Amino acid sequence: MIDCAVVTIRSKEEPWKPIPIVARTREEILESSGSIYSHSMTLEALMSAIKQGMNSIAFVGTSCNIDAVTKMQGWTTVLARSAIGYEIFNEAVDNGYIEARHLEDNELERVLNLAKMKKVQMYDISKRQKA
């Protein structure tokens, strides 16, 4: 489970104005559903969540914001690269749709070298064989 989610809601007074929030309830997350075609300062809300002591934080944002989070982490992860979310990835693994494993040291070095040139995931994902 997550402690919170960094999401964007619409301003009630100015519907085109995005407001990033640290959502802690189901209602707050549902309020953030839909698209807002304007830049949102979600990194500010992420820093607020971290300062509040949140450890497991879901982050919903545009690809440029997710790239910024990736650079902050220092690693290219499935969470940041997929933009779908860690929970969905884990559920797919748990249900057997995909198989995931941590990379060996020699594989990790190769991936890190590739990551300098392009964006890659740090997990080897392959389809599971039918029994």
N, C-alpha and C positions, 0 to 999 in steps of 0.2 A: 504494500500500500504506500501511498504518498502522504507527506505531511501537508503539502499545499500544491497549487498549480499557479504558475504565472500565466495569466490570460489577459485579453483585451476586451473591454466592454465599450458600448456606445455611450456617449454623454447624453443625458436625458434632455438637456437644453439645446445642444447642438449635435444632432444625430450623426454628422460626418466627423465629429471629433472623437478620436480613440482615447480611451483611458486605460492604461495598464494597471492591473490589480493583482494582489496575492490572494487567490481564491482558496478558502478553507472549507466551504460548504458546497453541497450539491447544487443549491440554488444559484450561487455565484458562478459556478461552472456553466450551468445551463444558460444563465444570462449572457455569457460570452459567446454563445453559439452563433454561427453565421459569419459572413465576411464583412470586413470594413476596409475599403480601398483607400487607406491612408496610413502613413507610417506611425507606428506606435513605439513609445520609448520603453519597451519591455525589459531591457537590461537594467534600467533603474529599479523596476519592480523586483527583478531577480536579486539584485544587491540588497534590497529591503528584506526579502525573504531570508537571505543568508544571514543578515544582521540580526534577524529575529530568532535565529537558531534553528531554522528548518534544515533538515538533513536530506530528506528525499523529496526533491522538487521536480514536478513535471513542468516543462517549458513549452508553451505554444507560441510560435512566432513565424515570421517570414524567413525565407532561406538565408537572407543576409544576417538576421538576428541570430539564427541558429549557428551560422558560421562563426559569429562573434563568440558565442558560448563555447563552441568547439575550440577556438583558439585560447580561450580562458582555461579550458581543461588541459590543454597541451596534448590532447589525443583526439583522433577522429573516431568517434564511437557510433554504434548503431543508433543510439538515441538521437544524437545530433544530426547524423547524416540522413536518417530515414524520414525525419520530420513526422513520423507516425507516432512514435513514442515507445518507451521501454516496456510498458505494460503489454502493448499489443505484440511486440516482438516476443516477449516471454510466453505469452499465451499461445502464439504460433508454435513455439518450441515445445511447450507442454502438451499441446494437442497433436504433436507429431507432424505438423505441416512442413516444418523445416528442422534441420539439425544444426546445432551450433557448437563450436568448441573454441577454447582459447588457443591462440597461436603459439607454436614452439618459438624459442629464442631466435633461431636462424630465420624462421618465417617472419617473425616480428621485425627483425632488422630489415628484411627485404621490403616489407610493407611500409615501414617508416621512411625508407628511401623513396619509395613510390609516392608516399604522401607529400613529400616535398614538391613533387612535380604535379600531382593531381589529387583530388579528393578520393579517398578509398575508405572502405569499412575495415575495422580491425577484427572482424570475425569471418571465418570461412563458412559460407552458407551454401548448403547443397540440399537437393531434394532427397527425401527419405525414400528408400527402396520399399516397394510394396511387399508384404509378407506372403 
